[in-house]
Amino acid sequence: MNTTHNPSFRQSLLTFAAIVTVIGVGLFYLQTSLHSLMLICLLIAGVSAWRLSEDGFKSIREAMNGGIQGALSAIYIFILIGVLIAAFIQSGTVAALIYYGLEFVSPVVFLPAGLILCSFMSVATGTSWGTVGTAGVVLMGIGEAMGIPLPLVAGMVVSGACFGDKMSPVSDTTNLAAMSSGTDLYSHIKSMLYTTGPAYLITLAIFTFMGLGYMDNRLPQDELSAMLAGITNTYSINLLCLLPFLVMLVMSLKKVSAEVAMMSAAVVAVVLAIVMQGAEFTSVLGSLYGGGSFETGVPTLDKLFGRGGISSMMWTLSLALMALALGGILSGFGFLRVLIAGILSRVKRAASLIATTILACFVGNMSMGEAYMSIILGGQLFGDAYDKHNIDRSVMSRSLEEGATLTTALIPWTTGGAFFASTLGVEVLDYAPWALLNWINPLLSIGLAYIGVAMFRKKSPMQPAAA
């Protein structure tokens, strides 16, 4: 793509200000469709980019295509998650997990136990999306049955899922941040422990304390019996129902690609649905696209078991495509690069560099709709500044993850935010206050930087790095 010149800092700032204003006014004041707002933002970015283009709309289209192409793997995951949820519902996997959860999990420990479960699964599998699409869906059903507010449950699920996505050595964002920063993977993870560890303990303590407020939320015995009967009358419940879930977990632990692991688990679930649940083959296949329809006699269960399918992901997918196209324009024409470079030139303190990195990745997520792009661009822009301040690159990789991986779940139009909202059935702005880890971790990291904690210096032959 050719442009006559790069945008000025003023043009970049005005373009971003216009986009943020449109989204802010549209979401919080007019409360209109997010898709329509994305369309207006695409128009704003396109008009601004037109002034820089030598061949008119051709370059703009190429930039939009480039933004989408960079996240094609995420789009494939979108579709597969819809298939996986539908298959897990048909096979009785979701029903079995809810059944056992209602029998053995107390409301008082539900929030901290759910956080730990999602954390364990996301660390093991390296994917927050897979965790939300499986364990998250089940926990939402259990939490609703226990009378715990759904935004709170969704925030807990997102916190646990994003913890593993950030810390797991098999996570794509973990490896990408280390690679983009030019640091060793395990040095990157070790560096994150200094900020994410305390943030996680704070999050766990808060959810544990909040769980005490629901100690009296036990379902009346007649309601509990009705829910369990609704499940057992609809499905054949036994431990074999958990096989698809275990297949996905084991394949992920063996570092099989997410697409293969999800598809394999879905195939096993389809076989179980036909053989064990007695479902018709054509009905199961239809549910993979449009979701299922069940009459358990319990409206809450009917709603939950009617979810899933490729069609359920179309709202999310269409929004993600528009956001990625917008990010392609802003990145391809240099708006984001110029804006960050202008801010970076004003940074004088090492601690301010940490704050700038995290904030820049947050802005990158807002503009490009995807954490991957923010991490890669941040690695390109901030490396020399960290070297200049004699700060180890593992601090940079840590900051990239805290600004990009964690905040994507807090923005409604990013691929992550749109996916979580669609899958969990709770709007991003509703669960965001309760996604405690996702905003405590970045804020804590900035605070620790200003008091000099975990600010590792570059290693020299004579002196090891120190905080």
C-alpha positions as CSV (number, residue, x, y, z in Angstrom):
1,M,0.0,0.0,0.0
2,N,1.4,3.4,-1.0
3,T,0.7,6.7,0.7
4,T,1.9,10.2,-0.1
5,H,3.1,10.8,3.4
6,N,2.4,9.8,7.0
7,P,-0.3,11.5,8.9
8,S,0.7,14.3,11.2
9,F,0.3,13.9,15.0
10,R,-2.6,16.5,14.9
11,Q,-4.4,14.5,12.2
12,S,-3.9,11.2,14.0
13,L,-5.1,12.8,17.3
14,L,-8.2,14.3,15.7
15,T,-9.1,11.0,13.9
16,F,-8.8,9.1,17.1
17,A,-10.8,11.7,19.1
18,A,-13.6,11.6,16.5
19,I,-13.8,7.8,16.7
20,V,-13.8,7.7,20.5
21,T,-16.4,10.5,20.6
22,V,-18.7,8.6,18.2
23,I,-18.5,5.4,20.2
24,G,-18.8,7.1,23.5
25,V,-21.8,9.2,22.6
26,G,-23.4,6.3,20.7
27,L,-23.0,3.8,23.5
28,F,-23.6,5.8,26.6
29,Y,-25.9,8.6,25.5
30,L,-27.8,7.4,22.4
31,Q,-27.5,3.7,23.3
32,T,-27.6,2.8,19.7
33,S,-26.3,-0.2,17.7
34,L,-22.6,-0.9,18.1
35,H,-22.5,-2.1,14.4
36,S,-23.9,1.3,13.2
37,L,-21.3,3.1,15.3
38,M,-18.5,1.0,13.8
39,L,-19.8,1.9,10.3
40,I,-19.6,5.6,11.2
41,C,-16.1,5.1,12.6
42,L,-15.0,3.3,9.4
43,L,-16.3,6.3,7.4
44,I,-14.3,8.7,9.6
45,A,-11.1,6.7,9.3
46,G,-11.6,6.2,5.6
47,V,-12.1,9.9,4.9
48,S,-9.0,10.8,7.0
49,A,-7.0,8.1,5.2
50,W,-8.2,9.3,1.7
51,R,-6.1,12.4,2.1
52,L,-2.9,10.2,2.5
53,S,-3.7,7.8,-0.3
54,E,-2.2,7.9,-3.8
55,D,-4.7,5.6,-5.4
56,G,-7.9,6.4,-3.6
57,F,-10.1,3.7,-2.2
58,K,-7.9,0.9,-3.4
59,S,-5.3,1.5,-0.7
60,I,-8.0,1.9,1.9
61,R,-9.6,-1.5,0.9
62,E,-6.1,-3.1,1.1
63,A,-5.6,-1.7,4.6
64,M,-9.1,-3.0,5.7
65,N,-8.3,-6.4,4.2
66,G,-5.0,-6.5,6.0
67,G,-6.6,-5.8,9.3
68,I,-9.0,-8.7,8.9
69,Q,-6.4,-11.0,7.5
70,G,-4.2,-10.6,10.6
71,A,-7.0,-12.0,12.7
72,L,-8.3,-14.9,10.5
73,S,-7.4,-17.5,13.2
74,A,-9.6,-15.7,15.7
75,I,-12.5,-15.8,13.1
76,Y,-12.1,-19.5,12.7
77,I,-12.2,-19.9,16.5
78,F,-15.5,-17.8,16.6
79,I,-17.2,-20.4,14.3
80,L,-15.7,-23.4,16.1
81,I,-16.8,-22.1,19.5
82,G,-20.4,-21.9,18.3
83,V,-20.1,-25.5,17.0
84,L,-18.5,-26.7,20.3
85,I,-21.1,-25.2,22.5
86,A,-24.0,-26.7,20.5
87,A,-22.3,-30.1,20.4
88,F,-21.6,-30.0,24.2
89,I,-25.2,-29.2,24.8
90,Q,-26.5,-32.0,22.5
91,S,-24.1,-34.6,24.1
92,G,-25.2,-33.7,27.7
93,T,-21.8,-32.4,28.6
94,V,-23.1,-29.0,29.7
95,A,-26.1,-30.6,31.5
96,A,-23.8,-33.1,33.4
97,L,-21.5,-30.3,34.5
98,I,-24.5,-28.3,35.8
99,Y,-26.0,-31.3,37.4
100,Y,-22.8,-32.1,39.4
101,G,-22.2,-28.5,40.1
102,L,-25.7,-28.0,41.6
103,E,-25.2,-31.1,43.8
104,F,-21.7,-30.4,45.1
105,V,-20.9,-26.7,44.9
106,S,-22.1,-24.3,47.6
107,P,-23.1,-20.7,46.8
108,V,-20.6,-19.4,49.4
109,V,-17.6,-20.9,47.6
110,F,-19.0,-20.6,44.0
111,L,-17.2,-17.4,43.1
112,P,-13.7,-18.2,44.3
113,A,-14.1,-21.9,43.1
114,G,-15.2,-20.7,39.7
115,L,-12.3,-18.3,39.4
116,I,-9.8,-21.1,40.3
117,L,-11.5,-23.5,37.8
118,C,-11.4,-21.0,34.9
119,S,-7.8,-20.1,35.8
120,F,-6.7,-23.8,35.8
121,M,-8.4,-24.5,32.6
122,S,-7.1,-21.5,30.8
123,V,-3.5,-22.1,32.0
124,A,-3.8,-25.7,30.9
125,T,-5.3,-25.0,27.5
126,G,-3.8,-21.5,26.8
127,T,-7.1,-20.1,25.6
128,S,-9.5,-17.8,27.3
129,W,-12.1,-18.3,24.5
130,G,-12.2,-22.0,25.0
131,T,-12.5,-21.6,28.7
132,V,-15.4,-19.1,28.4
133,G,-17.1,-21.2,25.8
134,T,-17.1,-24.3,27.9
135,A,-16.6,-23.9,31.6
136,G,-17.9,-20.3,31.4
137,V,-21.2,-21.3,29.9
138,V,-21.7,-24.0,32.6
139,L,-20.8,-21.6,35.5
140,M,-23.3,-19.0,34.1
141,G,-26.0,-21.7,34.3
142,I,-25.0,-22.7,37.9
143,G,-24.7,-19.1,39.1
144,E,-28.1,-18.1,37.7
145,A,-29.6,-21.2,39.4
146,M,-28.0,-20.1,42.7
147,G,-29.4,-16.5,42.4
148,I,-26.0,-14.9,41.9
149,P,-26.1,-11.8,39.6
150,L,-25.0,-12.8,36.1
151,P,-22.7,-9.8,35.5
152,L,-20.8,-10.8,38.6
153,V,-20.6,-14.4,37.5
154,A,-19.5,-13.3,34.0
155,G,-16.8,-11.0,35.5
156,M,-15.5,-13.9,37.6
157,V,-15.3,-16.2,34.5
158,V,-13.5,-13.5,32.4
159,S,-11.0,-12.8,35.2
160,G,-10.1,-16.5,35.5
161,A,-10.0,-17.1,31.7
162,C,-7.8,-14.1,31.0
163,F,-5.4,-15.1,33.8
164,G,-4.5,-18.3,32.0
165,D,-4.5,-16.6,28.6
166,K,-1.9,-14.2,30.0
167,M,0.2,-16.6,32.0
168,S,0.1,-20.0,30.2
169,P,3.3,-21.0,28.3
170,V,1.0,-22.5,25.6
171,S,-1.0,-19.3,25.1
172,D,-0.6,-17.5,21.8
173,T,-0.6,-14.1,23.4
174,T,2.1,-15.1,26.0
175,N,4.4,-16.4,23.3
176,L,3.6,-13.4,21.0
177,A,4.5,-10.9,23.7
178,A,7.8,-12.6,24.5
179,M,8.7,-12.8,20.8
180,S,7.7,-9.3,19.9
181,S,9.8,-8.0,22.8
182,G,12.8,-10.1,22.1
183,T,12.8,-11.8,25.4
184,D,12.8,-15.4,26.6
185,L,9.3,-17.0,27.2
186,Y,10.0,-18.0,30.8
187,S,11.7,-14.7,31.6
188,H,8.5,-13.1,30.4
189,I,6.3,-15.3,32.6
190,K,8.6,-14.8,35.6
191,S,8.4,-11.1,35.2
192,M,4.5,-11.2,35.0
193,L,4.4,-13.1,38.3
194,Y,5.6,-9.9,40.1
195,T,2.5,-8.0,39.1
196,T,-0.1,-10.6,38.0
197,G,0.5,-12.8,41.2
198,P,-0.5,-10.1,43.7
199,A,-3.3,-8.9,41.4
200,Y,-4.7,-12.5,41.2
201,L,-4.5,-12.9,45.0
202,I,-6.4,-9.6,45.5
203,T,-9.0,-10.7,42.9
204,L,-9.4,-14.1,44.7
205,A,-9.8,-12.4,48.1
206,I,-12.5,-10.0,46.8
207,F,-14.5,-12.8,45.1
208,T,-14.2,-14.9,48.3
209,F,-15.4,-12.0,50.4
210,M,-18.3,-11.3,48.0
211,G,-19.2,-15.0,48.0
212,L,-20.0,-14.7,51.7
213,G,-22.9,-12.5,50.8
214,Y,-24.5,-15.4,48.9
215,M,-24.2,-18.0,51.7
216,D,-28.0,-18.0,52.2
217,N,-28.7,-18.3,48.5
218,R,-29.3,-22.0,48.5
219,L,-32.0,-23.1,46.1
220,P,-35.2,-24.2,47.9
221,Q,-35.3,-28.0,47.8
222,D,-38.3,-28.0,45.5
223,E,-36.6,-25.8,43.0
224,L,-33.4,-27.8,43.2
225,S,-35.3,-31.0,42.7
226,A,-37.1,-29.5,39.8
227,M,-33.9,-28.5,38.1
228,L,-32.2,-31.8,38.6
229,A,-35.3,-33.6,37.4
230,G,-35.5,-31.4,34.4
231,I,-31.9,-32.4,33.5
232,T,-32.3,-36.1,34.2
233,N,-35.6,-36.3,32.3
234,T,-34.0,-34.7,29.2
235,Y,-30.5,-36.3,29.3
236,S,-28.9,-39.5,30.3
237,I,-26.5,-38.2,32.9
238,N,-23.3,-40.1,33.8
239,L,-19.5,-39.4,33.9
240,L,-19.2,-40.4,30.2
241,C,-20.9,-37.1,29.4
242,L,-17.7,-35.4,30.4
243,L,-15.6,-37.2,27.8
244,P,-15.8,-34.4,25.1
245,F,-14.6,-31.9,27.7
246,L,-11.7,-34.1,28.7
247,V,-10.8,-34.7,25.1
248,M,-10.4,-31.0,24.5
249,L,-8.5,-30.5,27.8
250,V,-6.0,-33.4,27.1
251,M,-5.4,-32.3,23.5
252,S,-4.7,-28.8,24.6
253,L,-2.3,-30.0,27.3
254,K,-0.5,-31.9,24.5
255,K,-0.2,-28.5,22.6
256,V,-2.5,-29.6,19.8
257,S,-3.7,-26.5,18.0
258,A,-6.9,-25.0,19.3
259,E,-8.9,-25.6,16.1
260,V,-8.0,-29.3,16.0
261,A,-8.7,-29.8,19.8
262,M,-12.1,-28.0,19.5
263,M,-13.2,-29.9,16.4
264,S,-12.1,-33.2,17.9
265,A,-14.1,-32.6,21.0
266,A,-17.1,-31.5,19.0
267,V,-16.9,-34.8,17.0
268,V,-16.8,-36.9,20.2
269,A,-19.8,-34.9,21.5
270,V,-21.8,-35.5,18.3
271,V,-21.2,-39.2,18.6
272,L,-22.3,-39.2,22.3
273,A,-25.4,-37.2,21.4
274,I,-26.4,-39.9,18.9
275,V,-25.3,-43.0,20.8
276,M,-26.0,-42.1,24.4
277,Q,-28.6,-39.4,24.3
278,G,-30.6,-40.9,21.4
279,A,-30.6,-37.7,19.3
280,E,-31.3,-37.9,15.6
281,F,-28.3,-37.4,13.3
282,T,-30.1,-34.7,11.3
283,S,-31.2,-32.9,14.4
284,V,-27.7,-32.8,15.9
285,L,-26.3,-31.5,12.6
286,G,-28.9,-28.8,12.5
287,S,-28.1,-27.7,16.0
288,L,-24.4,-27.2,15.0
289,Y,-25.7,-24.3,12.9
290,G,-28.8,-23.0,14.6
291,G,-28.5,-24.3,18.2
292,G,-30.9,-26.8,19.9
293,S,-34.3,-26.6,21.4
294,F,-35.2,-28.4,24.6
295,E,-38.2,-28.5,26.9
296,T,-37.1,-29.5,30.3
297,G,-39.9,-27.9,32.2
298,V,-37.5,-25.3,33.7
299,P,-37.3,-22.0,31.7
300,T,-33.8,-21.3,32.9
301,L,-32.5,-24.6,31.6
302,D,-34.5,-24.3,28.3
303,K,-32.8,-20.9,27.6
304,L,-29.3,-22.3,28.4
305,F,-29.7,-25.5,26.4
306,G,-31.1,-23.5,23.4
307,R,-27.8,-21.7,22.9
308,G,-24.8,-22.4,20.7
309,G,-24.5,-23.0,17.0
310,I,-22.7,-21.1,14.2
311,S,-25.6,-18.7,13.8
312,S,-25.3,-17.6,17.4
313,M,-21.8,-16.2,16.6
314,M,-22.8,-14.1,13.6
315,W,-23.6,-10.9,15.6
316,T,-20.1,-11.2,17.2
317,L,-18.4,-12.1,14.0
318,S,-19.9,-9.2,12.0
319,L,-18.9,-6.7,14.7
320,A,-15.4,-8.2,14.9
321,L,-14.9,-7.9,11.1
322,M,-15.9,-4.2,11.1
323,A,-13.6,-3.5,14.1
324,L,-10.7,-5.3,12.4
325,A,-11.3,-3.4,9.2
326,L,-11.2,-0.1,11.2
327,G,-8.0,-1.2,12.9
328,G,-6.5,-2.0,9.5
329,I,-7.0,1.5,8.3
330,L,-5.7,3.1,11.5
331,S,-2.6,0.8,11.5
332,G,-2.0,0.6,7.8
333,F,-2.0,4.4,7.3
334,G,0.1,5.0,10.4
335,F,-2.4,6.9,12.6
336,L,-1.7,4.7,15.6
337,R,2.1,4.6,15.0
338,V,2.3,8.4,14.8
339,L,0.1,9.0,17.8
340,I,2.1,6.6,20.0
341,A,5.4,8.0,18.8
342,G,4.3,11.5,19.6
343,I,3.4,10.5,23.1
344,L,6.5,8.4,23.6
345,S,8.8,11.4,22.7
346,R,7.4,13.1,25.8
347,V,8.1,10.3,28.2
348,K,11.1,11.0,30.5
349,R,10.7,8.6,33.5
350,A,11.1,4.8,33.4
351,A,7.8,4.3,35.3
352,S,6.0,6.6,32.9
353,L,7.2,4.3,30.1
354,I,5.4,1.4,31.7
355,A,2.2,3.4,32.1
356,T,2.6,4.6,28.4
357,T,3.0,1.1,27.2
358,I,-0.1,-0.2,29.0
359,L,-2.2,2.8,27.9
360,A,-0.9,2.5,24.3
361,C,-1.9,-1.1,24.1
362,F,-5.3,-0.2,25.5
363,V,-5.8,2.4,22.8
364,G,-4.5,-0.1,20.3
365,N,-7.2,-2.5,21.3
366,M,-9.8,0.2,21.1
367,S,-8.7,1.2,17.6
368,M,-7.7,-2.1,16.1
369,G,-10.1,-4.5,17.8
370,E,-7.5,-7.2,18.5
371,A,-4.8,-7.8,21.1
372,Y,-2.5,-9.5,18.7
373,M,-2.0,-6.4,16.6
374,S,-1.5,-4.2,19.7
375,I,1.2,-6.5,21.0
376,I,3.1,-6.7,17.7
377,L,2.9,-2.9,17.1
378,G,3.9,-2.2,20.7
379,G,6.9,-4.5,20.4
380,Q,8.0,-2.5,17.3
381,L,7.5,0.9,18.9
382,F,8.7,0.6,22.5
383,G,11.8,-1.6,22.3
384,D,14.4,1.2,21.8
385,A,12.8,3.3,24.6
386,Y,13.2,0.4,27.1
387,D,16.8,-0.1,26.0
388,K,17.4,3.7,26.5
389,H,16.1,3.5,30.0
390,N,18.1,0.4,30.7
391,I,15.0,-1.7,31.5
392,D,14.9,-5.4,30.8
393,R,12.8,-6.4,27.8
394,S,10.8,-8.8,30.1
395,V,9.3,-5.7,31.7
396,M,8.2,-4.5,28.3
397,S,6.7,-7.9,27.4
398,R,4.9,-7.9,30.7
399,S,3.5,-4.4,30.1
400,L,2.3,-5.4,26.6
401,E,0.3,-8.2,27.9
402,E,-1.2,-6.1,30.7
403,G,-2.2,-3.4,28.3
404,A,-3.4,-5.7,25.4
405,T,-4.3,-9.2,26.6
406,L,-6.3,-8.1,29.7
407,T,-8.0,-5.0,28.4
408,T,-9.5,-6.5,25.2
409,A,-12.2,-8.1,27.4
410,L,-13.2,-4.7,28.7
411,I,-13.9,-3.2,25.2
412,P,-17.3,-4.1,23.6
413,W,-16.1,-4.0,20.0
414,T,-12.9,-6.0,20.2
415,T,-12.9,-9.6,19.1
416,G,-12.5,-10.7,22.8
417,G,-15.1,-8.4,24.3
418,A,-17.7,-9.2,21.6
419,F,-17.1,-12.9,22.0
420,F,-17.3,-13.0,25.8
421,A,-20.5,-10.9,25.7
422,S,-22.2,-13.1,23.1
423,T,-21.1,-16.4,24.7
424,L,-22.0,-15.5,28.3
425,G,-25.1,-13.5,27.5
426,V,-24.0,-10.4,29.4
427,E,-23.0,-7.1,27.9
428,V,-19.4,-6.0,28.3
429,L,-20.3,-2.8,30.1
430,D,-22.3,-4.9,32.6
431,Y,-19.6,-7.5,33.4
432,A,-16.5,-5.2,33.1
433,P,-16.7,-3.8,36.7
434,W,-16.6,-7.3,37.9
435,A,-13.7,-8.5,35.6
436,L,-11.5,-7.6,38.5
437,L,-8.2,-9.0,37.4
438,N,-8.5,-7.3,34.0
439,W,-8.3,-3.8,35.5
440,I,-6.6,-4.4,38.9
441,N,-3.5,-6.0,37.2
442,P,-2.7,-3.0,34.8
443,L,-3.4,-0.5,37.6
444,L,-1.3,-2.4,40.1
445,S,1.5,-2.7,37.6
446,I,1.6,1.0,37.0
447,G,1.5,1.7,40.7
448,L,4.4,-0.7,41.4
449,A,6.4,0.9,38.6
450,Y,6.2,4.3,40.2
451,I,7.4,2.9,43.6
452,G,10.2,1.0,41.8
453,V,9.0,-2.6,42.4
454,A,9.8,-5.2,39.7
455,M,11.6,-2.6,37.5
456,F,14.2,-5.1,36.3
457,R,17.3,-3.6,34.7
458,K,19.1,-5.0,31.7
459,K,21.6,-7.7,32.6
460,S,25.3,-7.0,32.3
461,P,28.2,-9.5,32.4
462,M,29.2,-8.2,35.9
463,Q,25.8,-7.4,37.5
464,P,22.5,-9.3,37.5
465,A,19.2,-7.6,36.9
466,A,17.6,-6.2,40.1
467,A,14.3,-4.7,40.9
